[in-house]
Amino acid sequence: MPLMSHPLSRRAVLGSVAGAAALALARPAIAQTQPHVVIIGGGYGGASCARELRRIAPDIRVTLVEPNANYVAFPLGNAVITGLRKLSEQTFSYNSLASDNITLVRQKATAVDAHARSVTLGDGTKLDYQRLVLSPGIALRYDTIIGYSEQVAQDMPHAWVSGDQLALLAKQLDAMDDGGQVVISAPDNPMRCPLGVYERASLIAHYLKTKKPKSKVTILDAKDSFPQQAQFQAAWKRLYPQHLEWIGLSAGGNLVSIDAKAKKLVTDFGDYTASVANVIPPQKAGAIAEAAGVTDRTRWCPVKPQTFESTLQPGVYVIGDATVLSGVPKAAASAQSEAKICAAAVAAALKGNASQSAPLESSCYGFVAPDAAVSVIASYRFENGDFHEIPAGARSANPAGTDVTTAQSRDARAAEAWFRQSAKDAFG
């Protein structure tokens, strides 16, 4: 099935903050004797961890802290920018988690006291825990680009962490005159969704080719290489030779500063004026990770791979994009796999049992056209203190020798199927 809209289902909004907080705090006295796990962050990692804990350890009390009523999924989100999908199709509520006897608290976590084992919420309320799982996602490092800020992102969107930003970029692209120039800046690694920038450029190029053929998209990249580069560039040459240009680090792709008023992007080698500018800055672990004391000098979170317990704070676990794992991409599929490993480790620790090692699975898809995609699918085995890629598992979803267009069509269908199943696993 190509990247096209389909009907929305189960999109009800969660109840009030006060109601959720009351549910979390007004438990019967007997429930307080249960081991309590607090999970911060309701994305793929956090939601999946909560559901897995309820499945394997129903005697453990689980609280999910997430300020938003709904979650906007990043996978397939680039299709929203070009009108191939609706934002509502990327949006999921937490109602199913509540029905699974997971306590939902719709507030922002503002502080963590790892010594006292408590989480402070936005209204000052504190939640005590026996184990804490952080799934904080990423934060954007606006200050690494001269002239860029959260305010400027309202004119030159990043469209990398929120549904509103996706909608804003879509609106700007739709309003652009034929003959306009779209410029995307890509940061150096590590970054969320390593195929995402190149998928975005591909779908924008398709949009321009079909609707605004005098226009062009240019990628300014702070890297000289990226995953599945050969497949992406071959597709660009075949499909968008007049509509897409990639400029790597060596050719002057590193963005140094911007002039928001003039919509000018300045690199080491030259300036680029954009009709639509998509500025994606370098990234770091989400804010609560730093507040919890689980980030190191890299601004990411080192963990013990077998359990995902922080190496800096005992009793605190970190999963998803915020973690540092050698060779494992920051992707939704990775976060879900990490969530299950982490849930098993937390349950074992609370019962006084040793953790058992389990493989980690990751699947990344990048669309090069509405009905064609490339993939990176890998499995990792824990041994000798770290995860190591299993050679037989590092593969495309298609066997060697498969015709390129056939393979990419299969990957597109696989991506759609993965999205449906992963959303069901995380959000019900």
C-alpha positions in Angstrom: 0.0 0.0 0.0 1.5 3.4 -0.9 1.8 6.3 1.4 -1.8 7.5 1.3 -4.4 8.5 3.8 -6.6 5.9 5.6 -9.4 6.3 8.1 -8.4 7.4 11.7 -9.3 5.1 14.6 -9.4 5.4 18.4 -8.3 9.0 18.7 -10.1 10.0 21.8 -8.4 12.6 24.0 -7.3 11.7 27.5 -9.1 13.2 30.5 -8.1 16.2 32.6 -4.7 16.7 34.3 -6.4 16.8 37.7 -8.3 13.6 37.1 -5.2 11.8 36.0 -3.1 13.1 38.9 -5.9 12.1 41.3 -5.9 8.6 39.8 -2.2 8.4 40.4 -2.2 9.6 43.9 -5.5 8.4 45.4 -4.7 4.6 45.4 -6.1 2.4 48.1 -3.5 1.8 50.9 -2.9 -1.8 50.0 -1.8 -0.7 46.5 1.0 1.3 48.0 2.7 -1.9 49.1 3.1 -2.9 45.4 6.4 -2.2 43.7 6.0 1.0 41.8 7.6 1.8 38.5 7.3 5.4 37.1 7.9 5.9 33.4 8.5 9.4 32.0 7.7 9.9 28.4 4.9 8.5 26.4 6.5 7.8 23.0 7.2 4.5 21.4 9.7 3.6 24.1 7.7 4.7 27.2 4.3 3.4 26.1 5.8 0.1 25.0 7.6 -0.3 28.3 4.5 0.4 30.3 2.5 -2.1 28.4 5.2 -4.8 28.6 5.5 -4.3 32.3 1.8 -4.8 32.7 2.0 -7.9 30.6 4.9 -9.7 32.3 4.5 -8.4 35.8 0.9 -7.5 36.6 1.7 -7.2 40.3 3.9 -4.1 39.6 2.2 -0.8 39.8 3.0 1.3 36.7 2.6 5.1 36.3 3.2 6.8 33.0 4.0 10.5 33.2 3.3 12.4 29.9 2.0 16.0 29.6 0.4 15.6 26.2 -3.0 14.1 25.6 -1.9 12.5 22.4 1.3 11.2 20.8 2.3 12.3 17.3 4.4 9.5 15.7 7.5 10.5 13.8 7.7 7.5 11.5 5.8 8.2 8.2 5.5 11.8 9.4 7.4 13.2 6.4 4.4 12.2 4.3 2.3 14.8 6.2 4.6 17.5 4.8 3.6 16.7 1.2 0.0 15.9 1.8 0.3 12.1 1.4 -0.9 11.5 5.0 -3.0 13.5 7.4 -1.6 14.6 10.7 -4.5 12.8 12.4 -3.2 9.5 11.0 0.0 10.0 13.0 -1.8 10.8 16.2 -2.5 8.3 19.0 -4.2 8.6 22.3 -3.3 6.9 25.6 -6.8 5.6 26.3 -5.8 2.0 25.7 -3.0 2.2 28.2 -5.4 3.5 30.8 -7.7 0.6 30.2 -4.7 -1.7 30.8 -4.5 -0.5 34.4 -1.6 1.8 33.7 -1.9 5.1 35.7 -1.6 8.1 33.4 -0.4 11.4 34.8 -0.8 14.3 32.3 1.8 16.6 33.7 5.4 17.4 32.9 8.1 15.9 35.1 10.3 18.7 36.2 12.9 17.0 38.5 14.2 13.7 39.6 15.8 12.9 43.0 17.5 9.6 42.3 18.7 9.3 45.9 15.3 9.7 47.4 13.7 7.9 44.4 11.1 10.5 43.7 9.9 12.5 40.6 8.6 16.1 41.0 5.7 17.1 38.7 4.8 20.5 37.3 2.3 21.2 40.1 4.9 20.3 42.8 3.4 16.9 43.5 6.0 14.1 44.1 5.8 10.5 42.9 7.8 7.9 44.8 9.2 5.0 42.9 11.2 1.8 43.3 12.4 2.0 39.7 12.3 4.8 37.2 12.3 4.5 33.4 13.1 7.5 31.3 12.1 7.6 27.7 12.7 11.4 27.1 13.3 11.4 23.4 15.4 14.3 22.1 15.9 18.0 22.6 17.1 20.3 19.9 20.4 22.3 20.4 19.3 25.6 18.9 22.3 27.3 20.2 24.7 25.4 18.0 23.5 27.4 14.9 24.2 31.2 15.1 20.9 33.0 14.6 18.6 30.0 15.2 16.3 29.7 18.2 13.0 28.1 19.2 11.3 31.4 18.2 13.0 31.5 14.7 11.8 27.9 14.2 8.3 29.3 13.8 9.6 30.8 10.5 12.2 28.3 9.6 10.8 25.1 11.1 12.8 22.0 12.1 9.7 19.7 11.9 11.6 17.2 13.9 9.9 16.9 17.3 6.3 18.0 17.1 3.1 17.7 15.0 2.7 21.4 14.9 6.1 21.8 13.2 5.2 19.1 10.6 2.0 21.0 9.9 3.9 24.3 9.7 6.4 23.0 7.2 3.5 21.5 5.1 1.8 24.9 5.1 4.9 26.7 3.9 5.6 24.2 1.2 2.0 24.5 -0.1 2.2 28.3 -0.1 5.5 28.5 -1.9 5.4 29.7 -5.5 6.5 27.5 -8.3 10.2 28.2 -8.9 10.8 28.5 -5.1 13.8 26.9 -3.4 13.5 24.5 -0.5 16.6 24.1 1.6 17.0 21.4 4.3 19.9 21.4 6.7 21.0 18.1 8.2 23.1 17.9 11.4 26.0 15.6 12.1 25.5 12.4 14.0 24.2 11.3 16.4 20.7 12.2 15.4 17.2 10.9 15.6 16.0 8.8 12.7 19.1 8.6 10.5 17.1 8.0 7.3 14.6 10.8 8.0 16.3 13.7 6.4 16.8 11.9 3.1 13.3 10.5 3.1 12.0 14.0 3.6 14.0 15.4 0.8 12.8 12.6 -1.5 9.1 13.2 -0.8 9.5 16.9 -1.1 11.3 16.4 -4.5 8.4 14.2 -5.6 5.9 16.9 -4.5 7.8 19.6 -6.4 8.2 17.4 -9.5 4.5 16.8 -9.7 3.1 20.1 -8.4 5.8 22.8 -8.7 8.2 21.6 -11.4 10.2 24.8 -11.5 11.2 24.3 -7.9 14.1 22.4 -6.3 15.1 21.0 -2.9 18.7 21.2 -1.6 20.1 19.3 1.3 23.0 21.0 3.2 24.5 18.1 5.1 27.1 18.3 8.0 28.1 14.7 7.0 29.8 13.2 4.0 27.9 9.9 4.2 24.6 8.6 5.5 22.8 5.2 5.7 21.7 3.7 2.4 23.4 6.6 0.6 23.9 4.6 -2.6 20.3 3.6 -2.8 19.0 7.1 -2.1 21.3 8.8 -4.6 20.5 6.2 -7.3 16.8 6.9 -6.7 17.4 10.7 -6.8 19.3 10.4 -10.1 16.5 8.3 -11.6 13.5 10.2 -10.2 14.5 13.7 -9.4 17.6 14.8 -11.4 16.3 18.3 -11.8 14.6 18.6 -8.4 17.1 17.5 -5.7 20.7 18.3 -4.8 22.7 16.9 -1.9 25.7 18.9 -0.7 27.9 17.0 1.8 30.3 18.3 4.4 33.3 18.4 2.1 31.4 20.4 -0.5 30.3 23.0 2.0 27.2 21.5 3.5 27.9 22.4 7.1 25.4 25.1 8.3 27.1 27.7 10.4 24.5 30.5 10.8 21.2 31.8 9.5 19.7 35.1 8.7 16.1 34.5 9.5 14.8 37.8 8.1 16.5 37.2 4.7 15.8 33.4 4.9 19.5 32.9 4.2 21.5 29.8 5.3 25.3 30.4 5.7 27.7 27.5 5.3 31.5 27.3 5.4 31.6 27.7 1.6 28.7 29.9 0.7 25.2 31.3 1.3 21.8 29.8 0.3 18.6 31.8 0.1 15.5 29.7 0.7 11.8 30.2 -0.1 11.2 27.4 2.5 13.9 26.6 5.0 13.8 23.4 7.1 16.6 23.8 9.7 17.3 20.6 11.7 19.8 21.4 14.5 22.0 19.0 16.4 20.3 17.1 19.1 20.7 15.8 22.7 18.8 13.7 25.2 15.4 15.2 26.3 15.5 17.8 29.1 14.4 15.5 32.0 17.4 13.3 31.4 19.8 16.1 32.3 17.7 17.0 35.3 17.8 13.4 36.4 21.6 13.3 36.2 21.8 10.6 33.6 23.6 12.5 30.8 27.3 12.7 30.3 29.5 15.2 28.4 28.1 14.1 25.1 24.6 15.2 26.4 23.3 11.7 25.8 22.7 8.9 28.3 25.1 6.0 28.8 23.4 2.8 29.9 24.3 -0.8 30.8 23.2 -2.5 27.5 21.9 -5.7 29.1 19.4 -3.8 31.3 19.3 -0.2 30.1 20.0 1.0 33.7 21.9 4.2 33.7 25.6 4.0 34.4 25.4 7.3 36.3 22.3 6.8 38.5 21.3 3.4 40.0 17.7 2.5 39.8 17.1 4.8 36.8 16.8 3.3 33.3 16.9 5.1 30.0 15.5 3.8 26.7 14.9 5.2 23.2 16.6 8.0 21.3 18.3 9.4 24.4 20.5 6.4 24.9 24.1 5.8 23.8 24.3 2.3 22.1 27.2 1.6 19.8 25.9 1.0 16.2 22.2 1.0 17.2 20.2 3.6 15.3 18.0 6.1 17.2 14.7 4.8 15.7 11.2 4.0 16.9 11.7 0.2 16.3 14.9 0.3 18.4 13.0 2.1 21.2 10.3 -0.5 21.3 12.9 -3.4 21.4 14.8 -1.6 24.2 11.5 -1.1 26.0 10.9 -4.8 26.2 14.4 -5.6 27.3 14.2 -2.9 29.9 10.8 -4.0 31.2 12.1 -7.5 31.7 15.2 -6.2 33.5 13.1 -3.9 35.8 10.7 -6.7 36.7 13.6 -9.1 37.4 15.4 -6.5 39.6 12.2 -5.8 41.7 11.9 -9.6 42.3 15.5 -10.0 43.1 16.3 -12.0 40.0 19.2 -11.7 37.6 18.5 -10.1 34.2 18.5 -12.4 31.1 20.0 -11.1 27.9 17.7 -10.7 24.9 18.4 -9.7 21.3 17.6 -6.2 20.2 15.8 -5.6 16.9 15.8 -2.5 14.7 14.0 -1.6 11.5 14.4 1.7 9.7 12.6 2.7 6.5 13.0 5.7 4.2 10.6 6.5 1.4 12.2 7.6 -1.9 8.8 8.1 -3.5 5.2 7.5 -2.2 5.3 3.9 -3.2 9.0 3.1 -2.9 11.3 2.9 0.1 14.7 1.6 1.3 15.4 -0.1 4.6 18.0 -1.0 7.2 17.0 -4.0 9.2 19.3 -5.3 11.9 19.5 -7.6 14.9 21.9 -7.2 17.8 23.1 -9.8 20.3 24.3 -8.9 23.8 27.7 -10.4 24.5 31.0 -9.3 26.1 29.2 -6.4 27.8 27.7 -4.8 24.7 25.3 -5.3 21.8 26.9 -6.5 18.6 25.2 -6.7 15.2 24.4 -10.2 14.1 25.8 -10.4 10.5 22.9 -12.5 9.2 20.4 -10.0 10.6 21.9 -6.9 9.1 20.1 -6.9 5.8 17.6 -5.3 3.6 14.0 -6.6 3.7 14.7 -7.8 0.2 17.0 -10.6 -1.0 20.1 -9.9 -3.1 19.4 -9.7 -6.8 15.9 -8.4 -6.4 15.0 -5.8 -9.0 15.4 -2.3 -7.5 11.9 -1.0 -8.1 10.4 -4.3 -6.9 12.5 -4.3 -3.8 11.7 -0.7 -3.0 8.0 -1.4 -3.5 8.2 -4.2 -1.1 10.0 -2.0 1.4 7.2 0.6 1.1 4.6 -2.0 2.0 6.8 -3.4 4.8 7.1 0.2 6.2 3.3 0.6 6.2 2.8 -2.8 7.9 5.5 -2.0 10.5 3.9 1.3 11.3 0.5 -0.2 11.9 1.8 -3.0 14.0 4.2 -0.9 16.1 1.5 1.7 16.8 -0.8 -1.1 17.9 1.9 -2.6 20.2 2.6 0.8 21.8 -0.7 2.5 22.0 -3.3 -0.3 21.5 
